[in-house]
């Protein structure tokens, strides 16, 4: 997942490994699920155009890896983020229990509060 990086508003997708962050982003951009997606390594991003009051806004959607080994990289991706989408799986109770930890991390990694 990558497009030319610019100064577009950045939205970060975080959550435990395997909860569907990549699938959600793919669905948002293409309108379908990718049944062949692999676990994200580090992070990846793509752009998505949205329209608000007849103005086009190109957002950067950042897909972060949920594996513990990559968690130390997450603060880097929050630089200049305007929002965070915290994902969990309805079939994984541990991912639901991790939500507060993800909220705390989102709030601590940014100088300006992000919308969660």
N, C-alpha and C positions, 0 to 999 in steps of 0.2 A: 504494500500500500504506500504509494508516494506520488506526489504531484510537485510542481515547482513551489518551493516554500517562499512565502512573502510575509507581509504584515497583517495577514487575515486574523480575525478573532479565533482564538484557540480554545477548543473544548476537549477536556481530557476524559477518557473512559477508564475507570479503575475498578478493581474488584479481584476476588480470588481467581486462581487459575481454573479454566474450564467452565466459567459461568456464562459465556456467550458474548463477550464484548466485541470480538471480531465479527461475529454473526450479526449483531445489532447494527454495527456500522455498515456492513455490507448491505443489509436490508434497507437502511436509511438512504443509502446512495443509489442502489440499483433496483430496489423494490422486490428483491428475492433473497432467499437464504442460500449461502454457499455450503453445500453439504461436504465439501472437501477441504475446508479450512484447517490449517495446522496451528498448533500453539504459537503464539507470538513470542519472538525472541527479542528482548529489549523493548523496543517500541516501533511502531510504524504509524504513518498518518496518510490521510487523503483529504482532499478538499471537497466541499459540498456547497452548492449554491442554494441560497434561500432568498425569498423575496419578502420584504416588509415595507408597506406603504409605497409600493411600486419601485422600490430600490433593491438592487441586487446586492446581497452580502455573501461573500465567499468565506465560509468557515473552514478552519483546519480541525479535523476530527482525529484526535490522537488515541491510538490503540496501544495500551500498555500491557506488558506481560504480567500475569498474576503470580507466577512462580516466585517463591521466596528468594531464590538466587538473584533475581532482578529487582527486588524491592528497593535496593539502595539507589537505583537509577531514577526512581519515580520523581523525586524532588526536581530533577533537571527538567522534566517535561512540563512542570507546572509554571515555568517561567513565562510570564505574560498571558497566562490562561485567564479566561473570563468566566469559565464554568467547568464543573466536573459532573459527570454522570457516574454514579456508583452502581455497579451491577452485582446481582446475586442470582443464584439459581433456586427455583422453587423446589428442586429435587435434592438440594444440598444444604442441610440445616447449618452446617459449619460456615458456609458462605454468608448465610443470613446473620449468624452470630458475629461475623467479622465486620458488619456494616459500620458500627460505631468506631472501630479502629480506622476504617477508611475515611470516615467523616473527620476524625481528629487529624489524620495525616493531611487531608485536603486543606484544612484550616491552618495547619502549621507550616505548610510549604509555600505559602503565598504572602507577599507583603500586603497586597490588597485582597480583601475577602472575595472569594469566588462564589458564584451561585452554584449551589449543589442541588 
